[in-house]
């Protein structure tokens, strides 16, 4: 099962980890109108931000960054 098939469970798990997420679409931007931002205590004051041309792109890259911060926590494959 891929991340897109278990997105509700993934989002719930991120919330349980104390993370905060934001998905934004900015139709006024010509390039990279989608933004995904994830922050929270578990990231030690840092945040993950991905801008892209699709929500799929942003989520895939945000999840990859989360896997680097939390190895073994986000087993979605």
N, C-alpha and C positions, 0 to 999 in steps of 0.2 A: 504494500500500500504506500503510495506517495504522499508527500506533504499536503497536496491539494485535496486528497480524499479524506484526510483527517484534520482539516483546518479547525473545525470547532473544538476538537479535543486539544489541539496544539495551543490555541488561544487560551483555553481554560487553564492548561498547564502553565503557560507563561504568567498568567495572573496569579496562580498559586505560588509561583516563584517570586512574586512581588515585583514583577515587571509591568511597565505601562507601555502601551502601544498606540500609535496614531497612524491612520491611513488617510492620505489627502490626495484629492485630484484637483489640480489647478488648471481649469480650462483656458485661462488667459495666457498660460505659458505655451510658447510654440514648441519648445524642446523639453523633454523629460517632465511631463505634467504630473506624474505620479510621485508621491513621496511616502516612504514608510520610515517611521522613527520609533525606536524602542529604547526605553531608559528604565532606570530603577536601581535600587540599592545593590542588587546582585552584580551590577556592572561597575561598582566602585566609583560612582560619580560620572562615568563615561556614558555615552549614548551611541546607538547605532543608527545611522541615517543612510538611506539609499534613495536616490532619485533615478527615475527611469521612464521609459516610454510605455511601459505596461505594468499593471499590478503584479502579474506573474513574475516579471523580472525583479521587481523590488522585493517581493516576498522570498524568492529563491536566494537572493543575495543577503537579505537580512537573516534568514535561517542559517545560511552558511557562516555568517559572522557570529551568530548565537552559538553554533556548534563549536566554534573556536573558544568561546568564553566558557561554555558549559559542556565539555566533552562527555559523552555518554548520557547526558540528560535528554537529548532530543533525538532518540533513535526512531526515525520515521521510515526507514527503508525496509 
